[in-house]
């Protein structure tokens, strides 16, 4: 989650909830999560891509509060 949310909010200068409105969000998030899952699996840590990407989106949604404020 942090590998997707934190860098994107910093680069785009938006709060978490606004990430979901960013047109390229899904492509970027999927790429980062895919790489993390592949590395984890190669190291013997079983992670599921679909589960991880759902969790990233859920965290962005759940931490969206206060998006009316300027960053």
N, C-alpha and C positions, 0 to 999 in steps of 0.2 A: 504494500500500500504506500509506504513512504517513498519507494523508488518511482512511483508514478505521481502521487499527489504533491509532495513537497517540491520537486523540481519544476513541475508545470505551473504551480501557483507562483513560484518565484519568477520564472521566465516570462509568464504572461501577466504578472502583477495583478492577479485576481484571487479572490477567496475560493475555498474549496468548492462550494456549490456552483460557482460560475464555470468551473471546468467542464461540467456536463453540457454547457451551452457552446463550448469551443468546438468548431466544426471538425477538427482533426483529432479530437479527444480519443475516440474509439481506436483509431489506427495507432496512435502513439501508445495508449494504455495497453492495447493488445500486444504490441511489439515488446514493450518493457516486461510485461508479465510473462510472455512466452519465453523470453530469454532467462528470466529468473527461474521459471519452472523447469526449463531444460537443464540449467546448471544444477538445481537442487536434485532433480532426478538422476543426473549423471553422478552425483555424489552419494546416491542412495537414499535421498530424502524424498519420500513419495508425496508429491504435490499434484493436484489436479488443476489444469488450466482453467476450466470453466468455473470451478469453485473460487479460485483466486481472483478472476476478473469480476465475478459477482461481488466478492467482498470489497474490492477496490471501489466499485461503483457505489455500494452501500455506504461505505465510510464517507465518500464524497457527499452523498446525499445527507447522511446523518450529521455531518459537521458543516452543513451549509449555512447555519444560522448567522445572522449579522451581515449578510451579503449586501444589504442596503448601504452600509458604510463604505466609504472609499478606503482602499487599502493604503 
